[in-house]
Amino acid sequence: MREIQVSLITDTVEKLCIDANNHLPEDVKCAICDCRAKEDGEIAKGVLDNIIENFEIADRENVPICQDTGMACVFLEIGQDVHFV
């Protein structure tokens, strides 16, 4: 039987949640910047500029991106004979 410390799972989920809230993936950043470059509407440009500024600040200062992040639900796939300690 394999034993896994619960604290290892807790620490890993915490790190992943913090990272997900502080840093957008590069492909998402590029998509937002591409949309901004193609946008004609002044209001939409301003909104996209704010979003870009926000994720740049979040990256630089390692703070959460201003967005509705919801509630985290974690699903684990566990093999047979695993025991959490």
HELIX and SHEET records of a PDB file:
HELIX    1   1 VAL A    6  ASN A   22  1                                  17    
HELIX    2   2 GLU A   26  LYS A   38  1                                  13    
HELIX    3   3 GLU A   42  GLU A   61  1                                  20    
SHEET    1   A 2 ARG A   2  ILE A   4  0                                        
SHEET    2   A 2 VAL A  82  PHE A  84  1                                        
END                                                                             
